[in-house]
Amino acid sequence: MVVARGFGAAESGAFFEAVSVATILVILAQIGTLDAIVWRSSDRGAGLGAGARDALAMAFLPVAALSLVGCCILLVVAPTLAALLTSARLQDELSQNLRVLALTIPATALTGVLLAYSRGAGHMGATNAVEYIAKPIGRLLLAVLAAIAVSRYLLLGSWIVPAVAGILGTIGILFRGRLPLGLLRTGRWERTFWRYSTLRGVAAASQSLILWLDLLIVGALLRPREVGTYAAISRYAVALGLPLAACAMAVAPLLSDALARGGLSPSVVYQKTCVWLTLISAPICTVVAVFAEPLLRIFGSSFTAGTPALRVTAAAALINSATGPLATVVLMGGKSGINLAVSVIGLATNVAASVVLVSAFGLVGASIAWALTIVVTNGLGLWIVDTRWSVGVPIGRISQIWMLVAAIIAIPSTVAVSLAGTGAGVIVCALGLAIYGALVTRSGCDWAVLTAVERPREVT
């Protein structure tokens, strides 16, 4: 919001295109080691967190080397890539953005690896402190300064400084400021780990492309202003996906341990996560859909052209949260090859749908392509986890939550906005959220946690 408001749709679009390229290269450099470390941490029978340190030793140096290679490649190809992604007017700016953000790739990639080790060892504190508190706040504060000064260099600094501070802070939290020398020696080669990691790396790259490729396709097919608008929509999409991402990180070690040792039922963990995600995400997605236009107007009046696209995005996020951490179940079950197949199918769906629908319907087409990708990949994921582990979505409980949200938030707020304007809609929505919160607090939480898990079918 700050970037779009301070720099306009075109320049913010060029900035977020550079961010998307750097993010994709970070994920490629990590070659799937984040999930592999957590998966390996249970030591497939020795207990939660037992293998995390060995996995970190295996992953650290290869990721460091690949991230440096990715940084160097982007420094060299930045002008050519900029010519492919944007108009002639913004090519120099995008090229400079790409080269500056290339410098963040090693720090960002290694921070992710170290935090995966922390999660694998059973601790979420470092991840929360670095990824969800310090870095976002740092980026926000520096972006505000950049917008006030209208300085593109400060804007780029809002990405560089948190990246460097992130890895230093992570080392400080996990190792008291001194990186263990053992990490400078590659751990023993383990074919199973690297097979899992490599397959997951390709899948992660595909999933990252699904998230970011829409922006690049919009940049290639539409005007720079529309790229900025879609970048703003993408920010909301990322925000709507945060509860799912956080839950997936939190439950991954539990699922790995459950699937490895046969203790706590993975069906129990998965279904409770689905219900909790729906309780949290359903009202948030509803608010975004109902108030899409004023939420985009925050970025500037020109951004309201993306209102229909944001509503489609909110609906897709609602479905995505209801189906829960499907990929995490598959990955913690050791099936990174299956995850890769699903990701490639999703990427192919996204590219084909985006090219066709963006050309025909503009920003709405991009959002529909993203929603279609979610339906395809989640549908395949549901079929896989149901067939392999008899894990299924608690449809009855989720449907009840959806109907409750529709009855006390979505429908009244929509009617109020239509009849009396945004102000009245906000009042009605706030009242509905208060009623929803009271119902969940009094009975919904206990009901959700204790009775949401539907009895799994016998495995045949």
Order of alpha helices (4+ residues) and beta strands (2+ residues): alpha-alpha-alpha-alpha-alpha-alpha-alpha-alpha-alpha-alpha-alpha-alpha-alpha-alpha-alpha-alpha-alpha-alpha-alpha-alpha
